[in-house]
Amino acid sequence: MDLYHQKIAQYQSTLTKTEAELSRLSLLRIAVFLASAIVVVILANNRALAPLLIVAPICLVALGIMIKRYNALLYVKKQTAFLKEVNEQEAARSSNRLSDFPTGDIFVNREHPYAADLDVFGKHSLFQLINRTTTESGSMRLAEWLSEPAANTIILERQQAVKELTPKLEWRQDFQAAGMHHQNAKSDYAKLLTWVEKPEVLLPHRTKHLVTAISLGVLTAVATIYALANIFSSTALLDMVPLLVLLMINFFVLKKVGPLAEETIDNTHQNVKILAGYQALITRIETEQFHARLLVQLHSVFSQNNYSAAQEIDKLKNILDVFKLRGTRANPVGRNPFYTVYFNTFWLLDIYLILQTEKWKHKNRIFLKEWISSVSEFEVLNSIAGFAYSNPSFTFPQIQDELYVIEFTTLGHPLLPTERRICNDFTLKGRGEIAVITGSNMAGKSTFLRTVGLNLVLALMGAPCCAQSGRVSNMMLFTSMRTQDNLEEGVSSFYAELKRIEQLLKLLEQQQPLFFLLDEIFKGTNSQDRYRGGVSLIRQLNELNAFGIISTHDLELAKLAANHMIVANYSFNSAIREGKMIFDYTLTEGICTDFNASELMKKSGIRILSDIEQL
């Protein structure tokens, strides 16, 4: 879309200006620092104490203001760079260039009812096309929505939420860019949640531990001052005894709470940046107004306690930032010796920080999961809204209470570029209705099955479909299309297909609404067994009142089914013109009359025997 390219140019211009301003500010900061240092040195050398006491603070404040301004401008630069990247990603998706996006391979499950067959995850997948999440929990939630149909009421709520978010282009892109600041940071989401659920140890006896820490800290400070004051006296060694005794007491106290401190750091040190990411996303949500029921409900999660969720997460992040300086035996990286030698040994800082983290857990434990869950849901809704905005011709289908309905006009494959996408109308209604699609090789049968399947996945997650209009029932989706050999388990592709069909039959016997897609049934066996098995399967599916689509090369199978009026026949046809195979990829009613396997074999150099030739 031209809009994305315009925004890329706009953000590039802003980046150029911001970088120039950063350079000027950096030089000015250095100049102010050097000038301040020179003035302070001159005043100090001249022993001008009064002017020095006035000038030094002014210089420090000036430097502080400039550093704060520089950091703020640096954030603007990063945010602008991410906004530019967001629009570059949108332009890539609009051009169907998905190779650089996360594939979602970690969510691939070969046993899933449909995901492996329909390119839901993996290279050039629906996940890559939709995903605009920036958190681990967000991508996990998107995978859940893609893998499991929602209830009708939830689908309608999601549709309304997406419709409201879709025109909010500036907010949506700012929201996504805010999360990208910490997108690649290492995290252990499970560890963080496990730590939050663990009970408090010091907090139930907070007063006792605070009195201990304060008393020992004050006494250690007094003993230190006393020892230093008498360091040159004849009793210096004796005067250090109180300090040494107190340091030993501090050591034993720290040893007792040390495992708890280490456990806290081990469970949180990788999540500090992730918390900053959640804070940024929550801030965007808290400051925006919404009207759709689902958005209002998700928004309310962050303000149900009359305090800001973003501020609470910022408090935890700041505590953990300090705690991380302590380091642990398992994670010594980032350990600050000054923390260990001074703050901890003399002031028992571990106790204060443990109490602060436990106080935070006690206050927010039950809310943290809700906050993360709501952010994740906002990210998925934002992803679907971005998908809808980039595909304005896609429409939200009507979700029917009536069972066994699939009806689309101008239905296309969402993963094919617009210029290559051939759309078809398709309707299948009523329990027990089965469509058999015949067609020559490469005519488009498998692509059409995936077209129907992917659009059903989109419809039942609350996303718009690649169609002019649509009406669908809420049904379980089951496919058997890409059955492959499994050498590790010693399973052939034919046996793998039988296992999938066995799963399908068991599901149908449970009488739950189900829509199936079977591609080239029994292609891994001989023609006689394929025909016999195909006829038997169609009859059994018909007896079970099954609802779905079967594609086949077997013309006789389609004819037999048609003669017994147990299926509806559709086909994709091809033609040979001037020695070239021509495909129109248009779905037509009836059985295919044109097959091209022999012609394709001829083009591969195989001499095809005529009807009268003998082997």
C-alpha positions as CSV (number, residue, x, y, z in Angstrom):
1,M,0.0,0.0,0.0
2,D,1.2,3.5,-0.9
3,L,0.3,4.7,2.6
4,Y,3.0,2.5,4.2
5,H,5.7,3.8,1.8
6,Q,4.6,7.4,2.6
7,K,5.0,6.7,6.3
8,I,8.4,5.1,5.8
9,A,9.6,8.2,4.1
10,Q,8.0,10.4,6.8
11,Y,9.7,8.5,9.6
12,Q,13.1,8.4,7.8
13,S,12.9,12.2,7.6
14,T,12.1,12.5,11.3
15,L,15.0,10.0,12.1
16,T,17.5,12.2,10.1
17,K,16.4,15.3,12.0
18,T,16.5,13.5,15.4
19,E,20.0,12.1,14.8
20,A,21.3,15.6,13.9
21,E,19.7,17.0,17.1
22,L,21.3,14.2,19.1
23,S,24.7,14.9,17.7
24,R,24.4,18.6,18.6
25,L,23.1,17.8,22.0
26,S,26.0,15.4,22.6
27,L,28.5,18.0,21.6
28,L,26.8,20.6,23.8
29,R,26.8,18.2,26.7
30,I,30.5,17.6,26.4
31,A,31.1,21.3,26.2
32,V,29.0,22.0,29.3
33,F,30.8,19.3,31.2
34,L,34.3,20.6,30.3
35,A,33.3,24.2,31.0
36,S,31.8,23.1,34.4
37,A,35.0,21.2,35.3
38,I,37.2,24.1,34.4
39,V,35.1,26.6,36.4
40,V,35.0,24.3,39.4
41,V,38.8,23.7,39.3
42,I,39.5,27.4,39.0
43,L,37.3,28.2,42.0
44,A,38.7,25.4,44.0
45,N,42.3,26.5,43.3
46,N,41.4,30.0,44.4
47,R,39.7,28.6,47.5
48,A,36.6,30.6,46.5
49,L,34.3,28.4,48.7
50,A,31.1,30.5,48.5
51,P,31.1,30.8,44.7
52,L,32.0,27.1,44.4
53,L,29.1,26.1,46.6
54,I,26.8,28.1,44.2
55,V,28.3,27.1,40.9
56,A,28.9,23.4,41.5
57,P,25.2,22.6,42.1
58,I,24.2,24.7,39.1
59,C,26.6,22.8,36.9
60,L,25.3,19.5,38.1
61,V,21.7,20.5,37.5
62,A,22.5,21.7,34.0
63,L,24.3,18.4,33.2
64,G,21.4,16.5,34.7
65,I,18.9,18.4,32.5
66,M,20.9,17.8,29.4
67,I,21.3,14.1,30.1
68,K,17.6,13.8,30.7
69,R,16.9,15.6,27.5
70,Y,19.4,13.5,25.6
71,N,17.8,10.2,26.9
72,A,14.3,11.5,26.0
73,L,15.5,12.3,22.5
74,L,17.2,9.0,22.2
75,Y,13.9,7.2,23.1
76,V,12.2,9.3,20.4
77,K,14.8,8.2,17.9
78,K,14.4,4.5,18.8
79,Q,10.6,4.8,18.7
80,T,10.7,6.5,15.3
81,A,13.0,3.8,14.0
82,F,10.6,1.1,15.2
83,L,7.7,3.0,13.6
84,K,9.5,3.0,10.4
85,E,10.2,-0.8,10.8
86,V,6.5,-1.4,11.5
87,N,5.6,0.2,8.2
88,E,8.3,-1.6,6.3
89,Q,6.8,-4.9,7.7
90,E,3.4,-3.8,6.6
91,A,4.6,-3.1,3.1
92,A,6.3,-6.5,3.0
93,R,3.1,-8.2,4.1
94,S,1.2,-6.3,1.5
95,S,3.6,-7.6,-1.2
96,N,3.3,-11.1,0.2
97,R,7.0,-11.1,1.3
98,L,6.8,-13.1,4.6
99,S,10.2,-14.8,4.7
100,D,11.7,-12.4,7.3
101,F,8.9,-12.8,9.9
102,P,8.9,-15.3,12.8
103,T,7.4,-18.5,11.5
104,G,5.8,-19.8,14.7
105,D,7.5,-23.2,14.2
106,I,7.5,-23.7,18.0
107,F,3.7,-24.1,17.8
108,V,3.7,-26.7,15.0
109,N,2.0,-29.9,16.2
110,R,1.7,-32.7,13.6
111,E,-1.1,-34.3,15.6
112,H,-3.2,-31.1,15.5
113,P,-6.5,-31.5,13.7
114,Y,-5.6,-29.0,10.9
115,A,-2.7,-26.7,11.6
116,A,0.0,-28.7,9.8
117,D,-2.0,-29.2,6.7
118,L,-3.2,-25.6,6.2
119,D,0.1,-23.6,6.7
120,V,-1.2,-22.1,9.9
121,F,2.4,-22.1,11.2
122,G,5.8,-22.3,9.5
123,K,7.2,-20.7,6.4
124,H,4.8,-18.6,4.4
125,S,2.0,-19.2,7.0
126,L,-1.1,-17.5,8.3
127,F,0.8,-16.9,11.6
128,Q,3.4,-14.8,9.7
129,L,0.7,-12.9,7.9
130,I,-1.2,-11.9,11.0
131,N,1.4,-11.8,13.8
132,R,2.2,-8.3,15.0
133,T,2.8,-9.2,18.6
134,T,6.0,-8.2,20.5
135,T,5.8,-10.3,23.6
136,E,6.2,-14.1,24.1
137,S,2.8,-14.2,25.8
138,G,1.2,-12.3,22.9
139,S,2.5,-14.8,20.2
140,M,1.4,-17.7,22.4
141,R,-2.1,-16.2,22.6
142,L,-2.2,-15.7,18.8
143,A,-1.2,-19.4,18.4
144,E,-4.1,-20.4,20.7
145,W,-6.6,-18.4,18.7
146,L,-5.3,-19.9,15.4
147,S,-5.5,-23.4,16.9
148,E,-8.8,-23.5,18.6
149,P,-12.2,-22.1,17.4
150,A,-13.8,-19.6,19.8
151,A,-17.4,-19.7,21.0
152,N,-19.9,-17.7,18.9
153,T,-20.3,-14.9,21.4
154,I,-16.6,-14.5,21.8
155,I,-16.1,-14.4,18.0
156,L,-18.7,-11.6,17.7
157,E,-17.0,-9.6,20.5
158,R,-13.6,-10.0,18.8
159,Q,-15.1,-8.9,15.5
160,Q,-16.4,-5.7,17.1
161,A,-13.1,-5.0,18.9
162,V,-11.1,-5.5,15.6
163,K,-13.5,-3.2,13.8
164,E,-12.9,-0.4,16.4
165,L,-9.1,-0.9,16.3
166,T,-8.7,-1.1,12.5
167,P,-9.0,2.6,11.7
168,K,-6.8,3.6,14.8
169,L,-3.7,3.3,12.6
170,E,-1.5,5.8,14.6
171,W,-2.4,4.2,18.0
172,R,-1.9,0.6,16.7
173,Q,1.5,1.3,15.2
174,D,2.6,3.3,18.3
175,F,1.5,0.4,20.5
176,Q,3.4,-2.2,18.4
177,A,6.5,0.0,18.2
178,A,6.5,0.5,22.0
179,G,6.7,-3.2,22.5
180,M,9.5,-3.6,20.0
181,H,12.0,-1.8,22.3
182,H,12.3,-5.0,24.3
183,Q,11.2,-7.6,21.7
184,N,14.4,-9.5,21.4
185,A,15.3,-9.4,25.1
186,K,15.8,-12.9,26.7
187,S,13.0,-13.9,29.0
188,D,11.6,-16.8,31.0
189,Y,8.0,-16.0,31.2
190,A,7.2,-19.3,33.1
191,K,9.8,-18.6,35.7
192,L,8.4,-15.1,36.4
193,L,4.9,-16.4,37.0
194,T,6.2,-19.3,39.1
195,W,8.1,-16.8,41.3
196,V,5.1,-14.6,41.7
197,E,3.0,-17.5,42.9
198,K,5.5,-18.5,45.6
199,P,4.5,-17.5,49.2
200,E,6.2,-14.6,51.1
201,V,8.9,-15.6,53.6
202,L,10.0,-12.4,55.3
203,L,6.9,-10.3,54.8
204,P,4.8,-12.0,57.5
205,H,7.5,-10.9,60.0
206,R,8.2,-7.6,58.3
207,T,8.6,-5.5,61.5
208,K,11.1,-7.9,63.0
209,H,13.2,-8.1,59.9
210,L,13.2,-4.3,59.4
211,V,14.2,-3.6,63.0
212,T,17.0,-6.2,62.6
213,A,18.3,-4.6,59.4
214,I,18.0,-1.0,60.6
215,S,19.6,-1.8,64.0
216,L,22.5,-3.7,62.5
217,G,23.0,-1.1,59.8
218,V,23.1,1.8,62.3
219,L,25.4,0.0,64.7
220,T,27.7,-1.1,61.9
221,A,27.9,2.6,60.7
222,V,28.6,3.8,64.2
223,A,31.3,1.1,64.7
224,T,32.8,2.0,61.3
225,I,33.1,5.7,62.2
226,Y,34.5,4.9,65.6
227,A,37.1,2.5,64.1
228,L,38.1,5.1,61.5
229,A,38.3,7.9,64.0
230,N,40.8,5.8,66.1
231,I,42.7,4.2,63.3
232,F,45.9,6.0,64.2
233,S,45.6,5.5,68.0
234,S,47.5,2.9,70.0
235,T,44.2,1.0,70.6
236,A,43.3,0.9,66.9
237,L,43.1,-2.9,66.7
238,L,41.0,-3.1,69.8
239,D,38.7,-0.4,68.6
240,M,38.0,-2.4,65.4
241,V,36.6,-5.4,67.4
242,P,33.0,-4.1,67.6
243,L,33.0,-3.5,63.8
244,L,34.4,-7.0,63.1
245,V,31.8,-8.6,65.5
246,L,29.0,-6.7,63.8
247,L,30.2,-7.6,60.3
248,M,30.2,-11.3,61.4
249,I,26.7,-10.9,62.6
250,N,25.7,-9.2,59.3
251,F,27.4,-12.1,57.4
252,F,25.4,-14.7,59.2
253,V,22.1,-12.8,58.7
254,L,22.9,-12.4,55.0
255,K,23.8,-16.1,54.7
256,K,20.3,-16.9,56.1
257,V,18.4,-14.7,53.6
258,G,20.9,-15.2,50.8
259,P,19.1,-18.3,49.2
260,L,15.9,-16.3,49.1
261,A,17.7,-13.4,47.4
262,E,19.4,-15.7,44.9
263,E,16.1,-17.4,44.1
264,T,14.4,-14.1,43.5
265,I,17.2,-13.0,41.1
266,D,17.4,-16.3,39.3
267,N,13.6,-16.2,38.6
268,T,13.5,-12.6,37.5
269,H,16.8,-11.3,36.1
270,Q,15.9,-12.3,32.5
271,N,12.5,-10.6,32.8
272,V,13.4,-7.1,33.8
273,K,13.4,-5.9,30.2
274,I,10.3,-7.8,29.4
275,L,8.6,-6.1,32.3
276,A,9.6,-2.8,30.8
277,G,8.0,-3.9,27.5
278,Y,4.7,-4.7,29.3
279,Q,4.9,-1.4,31.1
280,A,5.2,0.5,27.8
281,L,2.3,-1.5,26.3
282,I,0.0,-1.0,29.3
283,T,0.8,2.7,29.3
284,R,-0.6,2.9,25.7
285,I,-3.7,1.0,26.7
286,E,-4.4,3.0,29.8
287,T,-4.2,6.3,28.0
288,E,-6.6,5.3,25.2
289,Q,-10.4,5.3,25.2
290,F,-12.3,2.3,23.8
291,H,-16.0,1.5,23.2
292,A,-16.2,-2.1,22.0
293,R,-17.3,-4.4,24.9
294,L,-14.2,-6.6,24.8
295,L,-11.8,-3.7,24.6
296,V,-13.5,-1.9,27.5
297,Q,-13.4,-5.1,29.5
298,L,-9.7,-5.6,28.8
299,H,-8.9,-1.9,29.5
300,S,-10.7,-2.1,32.9
301,V,-8.3,-4.8,34.1
302,F,-5.5,-2.2,34.4
303,S,-7.5,0.2,36.6
304,Q,-9.6,-2.1,38.8
305,N,-7.6,-1.2,41.9
306,N,-7.6,2.5,41.6
307,Y,-3.9,2.6,40.7
308,S,-2.0,2.3,37.5
309,A,-0.9,-1.1,36.5
310,A,1.9,0.5,34.4
311,Q,3.2,2.3,37.5
312,E,3.1,-0.9,39.6
313,I,5.1,-2.8,37.0
314,D,7.5,0.1,36.8
315,K,8.0,-0.2,40.6
316,L,8.8,-4.0,40.3
317,K,11.1,-3.3,37.4
318,N,13.1,-0.7,39.4
319,I,13.4,-3.0,42.4
320,L,14.6,-5.9,40.2
321,D,17.0,-3.5,38.4
322,V,18.7,-2.8,41.7
323,F,18.5,-6.4,42.9
324,K,20.2,-7.6,39.7
325,L,23.3,-5.7,40.7
326,R,23.7,-8.2,43.5
327,G,24.2,-11.2,41.1
328,T,24.1,-14.8,42.1
329,R,26.5,-17.8,42.0
330,A,24.5,-19.1,39.0
331,N,24.3,-15.7,37.3
332,P,27.4,-13.6,38.2
333,V,27.0,-11.5,35.1
334,G,26.3,-7.9,36.1
335,R,27.3,-8.3,39.7
336,N,28.4,-5.0,41.2
337,P,31.1,-5.4,43.9
338,F,30.1,-2.1,45.5
339,Y,26.7,-3.5,46.2
340,T,28.1,-6.6,47.8
341,V,30.9,-5.0,49.8
342,Y,29.2,-1.8,50.9
343,F,25.4,-1.8,50.6
344,N,24.9,-5.5,51.5
345,T,27.6,-6.1,54.0
346,F,27.1,-2.8,55.9
347,W,23.4,-2.1,55.4
348,L,21.9,-5.6,54.7
349,L,20.2,-4.3,51.5
350,D,19.1,-7.9,50.6
351,I,16.5,-7.7,53.4
352,Y,15.0,-4.4,52.2
353,L,14.8,-5.6,48.6
354,I,13.3,-9.0,49.5
355,L,10.7,-7.2,51.6
356,Q,10.0,-4.8,48.8
357,T,9.6,-7.6,46.2
358,E,7.4,-9.7,48.6
359,K,5.3,-6.7,49.4
360,W,4.8,-6.1,45.6
361,K,3.9,-9.8,45.1
362,H,1.4,-9.7,48.0
363,K,-0.2,-6.6,46.5
364,N,-0.3,-7.6,42.8
365,R,0.0,-11.4,42.7
366,I,-3.5,-12.0,41.6
367,F,-3.4,-9.1,39.1
368,L,-0.1,-9.7,37.3
369,K,-1.5,-12.7,35.3
370,E,-4.5,-10.7,34.4
371,W,-2.4,-7.7,33.3
372,I,-0.2,-10.0,31.1
373,S,-3.2,-11.8,29.8
374,S,-5.0,-8.6,28.8
375,V,-1.8,-7.2,27.2
376,S,-1.5,-10.5,25.2
377,E,-5.1,-10.2,24.1
378,F,-4.7,-6.6,23.1
379,E,-1.6,-7.6,21.0
380,V,-3.6,-10.3,19.2
381,L,-6.5,-8.0,18.5
382,N,-4.0,-5.4,17.3
383,S,-2.5,-8.0,15.0
384,I,-5.9,-8.9,13.5
385,A,-6.7,-5.2,13.1
386,G,-3.4,-4.6,11.2
387,F,-4.3,-7.6,9.1
388,A,-7.8,-6.2,8.4
389,Y,-6.4,-2.7,7.6
390,S,-3.9,-4.1,5.1
391,N,-6.7,-6.1,3.4
392,P,-9.6,-3.8,3.1
393,S,-11.4,-6.1,0.6
394,F,-11.6,-8.9,3.3
395,T,-14.9,-9.1,5.2
396,F,-16.1,-10.4,8.5
397,P,-18.4,-13.4,8.0
398,Q,-21.7,-13.9,9.7
399,I,-21.4,-16.6,12.4
400,Q,-24.5,-18.8,12.2
401,D,-26.2,-20.5,15.1
402,E,-27.5,-23.0,12.5
403,L,-25.1,-25.9,12.2
404,Y,-23.4,-27.2,9.0
405,V,-23.3,-24.0,6.9
406,I,-20.3,-22.8,4.8
407,E,-21.2,-20.1,2.3
408,F,-18.7,-17.8,0.7
409,T,-18.8,-15.5,-2.3
410,T,-15.6,-14.5,-4.1
411,L,-13.5,-16.7,-1.8
412,G,-9.7,-16.5,-2.2
413,H,-6.6,-17.9,-0.6
414,P,-5.3,-15.3,2.0
415,L,-1.7,-16.3,1.5
416,L,-1.6,-15.8,-2.2
417,P,-0.8,-12.3,-3.6
418,T,-3.8,-10.4,-5.0
419,E,-2.6,-10.5,-8.6
420,R,-2.4,-14.3,-8.5
421,R,-5.5,-15.0,-6.4
422,I,-8.4,-16.6,-8.2
423,C,-11.6,-16.4,-6.3
424,N,-14.6,-18.7,-6.3
425,D,-18.1,-18.9,-4.8
426,F,-18.7,-22.0,-2.7
427,T,-21.7,-23.2,-0.6
428,L,-22.1,-26.4,1.4
429,K,-25.1,-26.7,3.7
430,G,-26.8,-29.3,5.8
431,R,-25.6,-32.2,7.9
432,G,-24.4,-35.1,5.7
433,E,-23.5,-32.9,2.7
434,I,-20.2,-34.0,1.1
435,A,-18.5,-32.2,-1.8
436,V,-16.2,-34.3,-4.1
437,I,-13.8,-32.2,-6.1
438,T,-12.1,-33.7,-9.2
439,G,-9.5,-32.2,-11.4
440,S,-6.3,-32.7,-13.2
441,N,-2.8,-32.3,-11.7
442,M,-2.0,-28.8,-10.7
443,A,-5.6,-27.6,-11.4
444,G,-6.0,-26.2,-7.9
445,K,-7.8,-28.8,-5.9
446,S,-5.4,-28.8,-2.9
447,T,-5.2,-25.0,-3.0
448,F,-8.9,-24.7,-2.9
449,L,-9.2,-27.0,0.1
450,R,-6.6,-24.9,1.9
451,T,-8.5,-21.8,0.8
452,V,-11.7,-23.0,2.5
453,G,-9.8,-24.3,5.6
454,L,-7.8,-21.1,6.2
455,N,-10.8,-18.9,5.8
456,L,-12.7,-21.0,8.3
457,V,-9.8,-20.7,10.7
458,L,-9.9,-16.9,10.2
459,A,-13.7,-16.8,10.7
460,L,-13.7,-18.8,13.9
461,M,-10.9,-16.7,15.5
462,G,-12.8,-13.4,14.9
463,A,-10.7,-12.2,11.9
464,P,-11.9,-11.1,8.4
465,C,-12.0,-13.6,5.6
466,C,-10.6,-13.4,2.1
467,A,-14.1,-13.2,0.6
468,Q,-16.7,-10.7,-0.5
469,S,-19.2,-12.2,2.0
470,G,-19.5,-15.3,4.1
471,R,-21.7,-17.2,6.5
472,V,-20.3,-20.1,8.5
473,S,-21.3,-22.3,11.4
474,N,-19.0,-22.9,14.4
475,M,-17.5,-26.3,13.8
476,M,-14.4,-28.3,14.6
477,L,-12.1,-28.4,11.6
478,F,-10.2,-31.6,10.6
479,T,-7.9,-32.2,7.7
480,S,-5.9,-35.0,6.1
481,M,-3.8,-33.5,3.3
482,R,-0.1,-33.7,4.0
483,T,0.5,-37.2,5.3
484,Q,4.2,-38.0,5.2
485,D,6.5,-40.9,5.9
486,N,7.9,-40.9,9.4
487,L,11.2,-42.9,9.4
488,E,11.7,-42.6,13.1
489,E,8.4,-44.3,13.9
490,G,8.6,-46.6,10.8
491,V,5.3,-45.1,9.5
492,S,4.6,-44.9,5.7
493,S,2.6,-42.0,4.3
494,F,-0.2,-44.4,3.5
495,Y,-0.4,-45.7,7.1
496,A,-0.1,-42.1,8.3
497,E,-3.2,-41.2,6.2
498,L,-5.1,-44.2,7.6
499,K,-4.3,-43.0,11.1
500,R,-5.7,-39.5,10.3
501,I,-8.9,-41.0,8.8
502,E,-9.2,-43.2,11.9
503,Q,-9.1,-40.1,14.0
504,L,-11.7,-38.5,11.8
505,L,-14.1,-41.4,12.1
506,K,-13.7,-41.5,15.9
507,L,-14.5,-37.8,16.1
508,L,-17.6,-38.2,13.9
509,E,-18.9,-41.0,16.1
510,Q,-18.8,-38.5,19.0
511,Q,-21.6,-36.5,17.1
512,Q,-19.9,-33.1,17.5
513,P,-20.2,-30.6,14.6
514,L,-17.2,-31.1,12.3
515,F,-16.1,-30.0,8.9
516,F,-13.4,-32.2,7.2
517,L,-11.0,-31.7,4.3
518,L,-9.5,-34.8,2.7
519,D,-7.1,-34.4,-0.1
520,E,-6.4,-37.1,-2.7
521,I,-7.6,-40.0,-0.5
522,F,-5.6,-43.2,-0.4
523,K,-3.1,-41.8,-2.9
524,G,-0.4,-44.1,-1.4
525,T,-1.9,-47.4,-2.6
526,N,-2.8,-49.2,-5.9
527,S,-5.7,-48.0,-8.0
528,Q,-7.9,-51.0,-7.2
529,D,-7.5,-50.6,-3.4
530,R,-7.8,-46.8,-3.8
531,Y,-11.1,-47.1,-5.6
532,R,-12.5,-49.7,-3.2
533,G,-11.3,-47.8,-0.1
534,G,-12.6,-44.5,-1.5
535,V,-16.1,-45.8,-2.1
536,S,-16.2,-47.5,1.3
537,L,-15.0,-44.3,3.0
538,I,-17.5,-42.1,1.3
539,R,-20.4,-44.4,2.1
540,Q,-19.3,-44.6,5.8
541,L,-19.0,-40.8,5.9
542,N,-22.4,-40.5,4.4
543,E,-23.9,-42.9,7.0
544,L,-22.2,-40.8,9.8
545,N,-23.8,-37.7,8.3
546,A,-20.4,-36.2,7.8
547,F,-19.9,-32.7,6.4
548,G,-16.9,-31.8,4.3
549,I,-14.9,-31.9,1.1
550,I,-12.9,-34.7,-0.6
551,S,-10.6,-34.1,-3.5
552,T,-9.6,-37.0,-5.8
553,H,-8.0,-37.9,-9.1
554,D,-10.3,-40.9,-9.3
555,L,-13.0,-40.2,-11.9
556,E,-14.8,-43.5,-11.3
557,L,-15.1,-42.7,-7.6
558,A,-16.8,-39.4,-8.3
559,K,-19.1,-41.0,-10.9
560,L,-20.2,-43.7,-8.5
561,A,-20.8,-41.2,-5.7
562,A,-22.8,-39.0,-8.1
563,N,-24.9,-41.9,-9.4
564,H,-25.9,-42.8,-5.8
565,M,-26.6,-39.1,-5.1
566,I,-24.6,-39.1,-1.9
567,V,-22.3,-36.2,-2.8
568,A,-22.2,-32.9,-4.7
569,N,-19.6,-33.0,-7.5
570,Y,-17.3,-30.0,-8.3
571,S,-14.3,-29.8,-10.5
572,F,-11.3,-27.8,-11.7
573,N,-10.6,-28.1,-15.3
574,S,-7.7,-27.5,-17.7
575,A,-7.1,-27.3,-21.4
576,I,-4.2,-27.7,-23.8
577,R,-3.7,-24.8,-26.2
578,E,-0.8,-24.7,-28.6
579,G,0.9,-27.4,-26.7
580,K,0.6,-25.6,-23.3
581,M,-1.4,-26.5,-20.3
582,I,-3.9,-23.8,-19.4
583,F,-5.5,-23.7,-15.9
584,D,-8.3,-21.3,-15.0
585,Y,-8.5,-22.4,-11.3
586,T,-12.3,-21.8,-11.5
587,L,-14.6,-24.1,-9.5
588,T,-17.4,-25.5,-11.6
589,E,-20.2,-27.9,-10.9
590,G,-19.9,-31.5,-12.1
591,I,-17.2,-34.0,-12.6
592,C,-13.9,-33.0,-14.3
593,T,-13.7,-34.0,-17.9
594,D,-10.1,-33.0,-18.7
595,F,-7.1,-34.8,-17.2
596,N,-3.5,-33.9,-18.0
597,A,-1.3,-36.5,-16.4
598,S,-0.4,-38.1,-19.8
599,E,0.4,-34.7,-21.3
600,L,2.6,-33.7,-18.4
601,M,4.4,-37.1,-18.7
602,K,5.0,-36.4,-22.4
603,K,6.5,-33.0,-21.5
604,S,8.9,-34.8,-19.2
605,G,10.2,-37.0,-22.0
606,I,8.1,-40.1,-21.4
607,R,6.7,-41.7,-24.6
608,I,3.1,-42.6,-23.8
609,L,1.8,-45.7,-25.4
610,S,-1.3,-45.4,-27.6
611,D,-4.5,-47.3,-26.8
612,I,-3.7,-50.1,-29.3
613,E,0.0,-50.5,-28.3
614,Q,0.9,-53.6,-26.3
615,L,3.4,-53.7,-23.5
